């Protein structure tokens, strides 16, 4: 687990890719300055609801996990790049219409039967 990162208040980039994480800690939400979060190639089934606290997050990459929902991302209006390839998504429930800055979106390798 990545516990303890919540105290890193000035952290801008956090890379947790290719570990064996089953979950991301709720304390990620206290990283108010975080702009880049990469957690590709883990065993994540869900994103923590506290991620909404990362209001400045611009880049999120969580490819090659087991995510079934992106709902915790709804409040994140500053996202520029969202990479969620090769998960278990059957819908894109992250409020894409409320993300005017989004320039890169990778949904490949999921279980989508219609476009958002």
ZIURVEN-V168599 format. One record per residue. N is the residue number from 1. RES is the residue in three letters. PHI is phi in degrees with one decimal (NA if undefined). BURIAL is + if it has 16 or more other ideal C-beta (glycine too) atoms within 10 Angstrom, else -. D_LAST is the distance of its C-alpha to the last C-alpha in whole Angstrom. Layout:
N;RES;PHI;BURIAL;D_LAST + N;RES;PHI;BURIAL;D_LAST
This chain:
1;UNK;NA;-;32 + 2;UNK;-98.7;+;32 + 3;UNK;-58.1;-;34 + 4;UNK;104.6;-;36 + 5;UNK;-71.4;+;33 + 6;UNK;-59.3;+;33 + 7;UNK;-80.5;-;36 + 8;UNK;-88.3;-;35 + 9;UNK;-60.9;-;34 + 10;UNK;-100.3;-;34 + 11;UNK;-63.4;+;32 + 12;UNK;-102.3;-;30 + 13;UNK;-131.5;-;28 + 14;UNK;-131.6;+;28 + 15;UNK;-115.2;-;28 + 16;UNK;-121.9;+;28 + 17;UNK;-66.5;-;27 + 18;UNK;57.4;-;28 + 19;UNK;-115.6;-;30 + 20;UNK;-126.6;-;30 + 21;UNK;-74.1;+;28 + 22;UNK;-91.0;-;27 + 23;UNK;-156.3;-;26 + 24;UNK;-99.2;+;26 + 25;UNK;-69.0;+;28 + 26;UNK;-58.8;-;28 + 27;UNK;-66.9;+;30 + 28;UNK;-57.3;+;27 + 29;UNK;-62.9;+;26 + 30;UNK;-85.3;+;30 + 31;UNK;-87.5;+;29 + 32;UNK;-66.4;-;29 + 33;UNK;-93.4;-;29 + 34;UNK;-58.7;+;27 + 35;UNK;-112.8;+;25 + 36;UNK;-132.0;-;24 + 37;UNK;-130.0;+;23 + 38;UNK;-121.1;+;23 + 39;UNK;-141.1;+;23 + 40;UNK;-69.9;+;23 + 41;UNK;65.4;+;24 + 42;UNK;-116.9;+;25 + 43;UNK;-123.7;-;25 + 44;UNK;-71.4;+;22 + 45;UNK;-103.7;-;21 + 46;UNK;-152.1;+;20 + 47;UNK;-98.1;+;20 + 48;UNK;-68.5;+;22 + 49;UNK;-60.2;-;22 + 50;UNK;-66.6;+;24 + 51;UNK;-57.5;+;22 + 52;UNK;-58.7;+;21 + 53;UNK;-72.7;+;25 + 54;UNK;-90.3;+;24 + 55;UNK;-63.6;-;23 + 56;UNK;-94.9;-;24 + 57;UNK;-60.8;+;22 + 58;UNK;-108.4;+;20 + 59;UNK;-128.7;+;20 + 60;UNK;-129.0;+;18 + 61;UNK;-127.7;+;19 + 62;UNK;-133.3;+;19 + 63;UNK;-69.4;+;18 + 64;UNK;58.5;+;20 + 65;UNK;-126.3;+;20 + 66;UNK;-128.4;-;19 + 67;UNK;-66.7;+;17 + 68;UNK;-113.3;+;15 + 69;UNK;-149.0;+;13 + 70;UNK;-115.6;+;12 + 71;UNK;-55.2;-;13 + 72;UNK;-61.6;+;17 + 73;UNK;-88.1;+;15 + 74;UNK;-51.2;-;14 + 75;UNK;-75.4;+;17 + 76;UNK;-84.4;+;17 + 77;UNK;-79.5;-;17 + 78;UNK;-90.7;+;19 + 79;UNK;-58.2;+;17 + 80;UNK;-108.5;-;17 + 81;UNK;-134.5;-;16 + 82;UNK;-127.1;+;14 + 83;UNK;-114.3;+;15 + 84;UNK;-130.9;+;14 + 85;UNK;-66.0;+;15 + 86;UNK;56.1;+;17 + 87;UNK;-120.6;+;16 + 88;UNK;-121.9;-;15 + 89;UNK;-82.6;+;12 + 90;UNK;-106.0;-;10 + 91;UNK;-150.6;-;7 + 92;UNK;-110.1;+;6 + 93;UNK;-104.3;-;8 + 94;UNK;-112.5;+;10 + 95;UNK;69.9;+;9 + 96;UNK;-55.0;-;8 + 97;UNK;-63.6;-;9 + 98;UNK;-100.4;-;13 + 99;UNK;-125.5;+;13 + 100;UNK;-64.6;-;15 + 101;UNK;-88.3;-;17 + 102;UNK;-61.2;+;14 + 103;UNK;-116.9;-;15 + 104;UNK;-131.9;-;15 + 105;UNK;-136.8;+;12 + 106;UNK;-118.7;-;12 + 107;UNK;-112.3;+;10 + 108;UNK;-63.8;-;13 + 109;UNK;71.2;-;15 + 110;UNK;-109.2;+;13 + 111;UNK;-115.2;-;13 + 112;UNK;-74.8;-;9 + 113;UNK;-111.2;-;10 + 114;UNK;-155.0;-;7 + 115;UNK;-82.2;-;4 + 116;UNK;-68.4;-;0
